[in-house]
Amino acid sequence: MTSPVADLQHLELAEEFYKAFRDLPQNGPSGVPVNWPRYFALCHAIELALKAFLLAHGWSDQQTRDFKFRHNISKLMTEAIALGLNISPTARSEIDLLSEAHKKYLPRYPQGGAVFTIEQFEQPFVELLTAVALAIRGGTRLWVNY
């Protein structure tokens, strides 16, 4: 059974992961300009925000955990847009660029190759998070400024 507050819990977690993203230093401990925990935090915040929206619009916990949607930002985004998520096409296409890396757990298990600089995704994510907060809480934010 899906909790009646699952959408709020997912949204709060998305905000917490966003705060972690902002609190971590941009460069990793070695000085390399890719900080993988930051990368993971923002990708996971995106996934949680999309799941919060879907839960608020009738999805069950089980649906959000279905193998074809789990960690798939692109598919979650498509479903949320179909249910009325109001974000710009630009934000949607920017966020979609992270889907493949997130599905393959690249931020958790980096294997080299080309990656995007995660900072470029902060503004599209803020647009997403704002839209989800507006849809679920009427725009009210918790303790995270965005």
N, C-alpha and C positions, 0 to 999 in steps of 0.2 A: 504494500500500500504506500502510496506517495504521501509524504508529510504535507499538510496544508501550508506549511511555511518553507517548503523546499526551495521555492523561487527566491525568497528573501535570503535564505542561507547561502545559496549559490552566489547571489549578488554581493552579499557581504564578503564572501571569500574572494570574489573577483576584485573587490576593492582592496582587500588585504594583500593580495598578490601584487596589485598595482603599486601599493605603498612600498612593498618590498623591492619592486623594480626601481622605484625612485630613490629608495634609501641606500641601495647598493652602489658602490663606486662604478663609474663607467668602464674603467679598465680593470682587467683581472689582476690578481696578485703579482703576476710576472711583468705587468705593465703592458701586456698585449691589449689592444683596443677592442677585444671581444671578451665580455664578462659573461660566461655561460649561465651562471645563476640568474643574472638579469634577463637574459634571453628567455630562459625557461619561465621565469616569473611572469613576463608579459604575455608569452604564448598561452600559459595556463590561465591567466586572467581573462584572456579573450575567450577561451573555451568555456570557462565558468560563466562569463557574462551571457554568452549565447545560450547556454543551457538554462540559465535563470529565466531568460526571455521565453524559451520554449516551455519550461515548467509553468510559467505564469499564463501561458496560452493553451493549457490543456494536456501537455505531454506528461507522461509518467516518468518516475525515476528509471524504470526499466527501459523505456524508449531511449533515454539519454545515454544509457550504458550499452545499447545495442552495438554490436561490433562494427557495423557500417558507419555509425556516427561517432563512436568513441575516438577522441583525439583528432577528428577530421573537421578542421575549422571550415573548410569549403562547404561540406555537406550541412553542417550545423547552420552556417550563414544562409545557405539557400533555403533551408526550412524556416528560419526565422524571418527572412524577407517575405516568404510566401504567407506568413502569418501576420505581416504588417510592420515588421521592424523598420523604423524610419531612419536610415542613414544614407549619406550621399553615395552615388556610384563610385566616386573617387576613394572614399574611405573603405568601401566594400572591396574594391579591387586591390588596394594596398594591403589590407588585412589578409586577403586571400593568398597573397604571396608567401605567408608564413605557414600555410597548411601542410605542405609537403615536409618541411623540416620538422614540424610538430608531430606529424604522424609517424615519422621515422625516429622520433626521440632524439634528434640531433642535438638539441640544447643539453640533454642529459648525458649523451654519449657522443661527443664530437669526434668526427672522423676525418676532418679536413675538408677540402673542397670549398667552393664558393658559398658564402653566406651573406645575408643582408646585414647592414648595420642596424641594430635593433632600435636605435634612437629615432630613426625615420618613421617608425610605426607608432610612436607615442601619441601624436595628434589624432590619427585615425582611430586609435583605441579609445582615446578620451571621447571622441564623437560617439563611438559605439556604447561606451559605458554610460554616457549622459543619456542616450536614447533609451537604454535598458532601464536606467533609474527612473526616467520619466514615465515609461510604460508600467513599471511595477510599483514605484513609490510616489508617483506624481512629481518626480524631480528631486525629492528629498535625498540628501546624501548623508552618509554616516560621518565618521571622523576623518575621512580621506578627502582632501581637496583635489578636485580635478576640473 
